Each structure stands twice: as C-alpha cells, then as structure tokens.
Amino acid sequence: MARSKSKHVRLVMRRRKQHKQRVKRQKAAAKAVGTKSAAKKAPAKKAEARAEA
C-alpha cells in the first residue's frame, strides 16, 4: 500500500533531521577527542622524526 505524499515528506524530513543531529553529535565528539589526542600524538611524531634522521 502506497504512502500518501504528505506523510512521506514528513517521514523524510524527520529522518533528515535525525541524521543531521546524529552527524552533529559525532562531529562534536570527534572534535573533543581530537583536541585531546592531538596533544598525545605530537610527541610520537617527534620520535618518528628522530628515528628517520
């Protein structure tokens, strides 16, 4: 049975809104983790540079 157009549009918009919110939360979490891990990664990069030289 087909879904009415208005119901379908509401469903699509609701899914889009949920997806945007989920992506926004993921980006915020990645950014928070990234700032912490960047400080930890810096010494490792220096160690690699010394090994190559």
Legacy VTK file of the C-alpha trace (Angstrom):
# vtk DataFile Version 3.0
C-alpha trace
ASCII
DATASET POLYDATA
POINTS 53 float
0.000 0.000 0.000
1.423 3.370 -1.001
2.133 6.110 1.500
0.474 9.481 0.998
2.840 12.185 -0.261
2.420 14.422 2.795
3.134 11.524 5.167
6.151 10.529 3.089
7.527 14.078 3.099
7.131 14.280 6.878
8.920 10.956 7.266
11.791 12.047 5.012
12.167 15.366 6.831
12.123 13.617 10.209
14.820 11.163 9.093
16.899 14.015 7.681
16.604 15.953 10.941
17.630 12.914 12.995
20.562 12.239 10.675
21.778 15.843 10.873
21.586 15.779 14.667
23.466 12.472 14.792
26.202 13.781 12.475
26.436 16.983 14.502
26.937 14.995 17.721
29.533 12.758 16.040
31.465 15.781 14.790
31.377 17.389 18.241
32.590 14.158 19.846
35.347 13.754 17.246
36.434 17.342 17.787
36.547 16.895 21.578
38.544 13.674 21.232
40.758 15.194 18.531
41.882 18.091 20.713
42.876 15.682 23.499
44.587 13.176 21.219
46.463 15.875 19.281
48.493 16.675 22.395
49.283 12.984 22.844
50.173 12.436 19.170
52.715 15.268 18.980
55.498 13.525 20.949
55.039 10.341 18.908
55.593 12.288 15.685
58.806 13.782 17.086
60.043 10.326 17.983
59.368 9.126 14.442
61.228 12.113 13.014
64.250 11.314 15.177
64.190 7.688 14.059
64.251 8.717 10.380
67.106 11.210 10.862
LINES 1 54
53 0 1 2 3 4 5 6 7 8 9 10 11 12 13 14 15 16 17 18 19 20 21 22 23 24 25 26 27 28 29 30 31 32 33 34 35 36 37 38 39 40 41 42 43 44 45 46 47 48 49 50 51 52
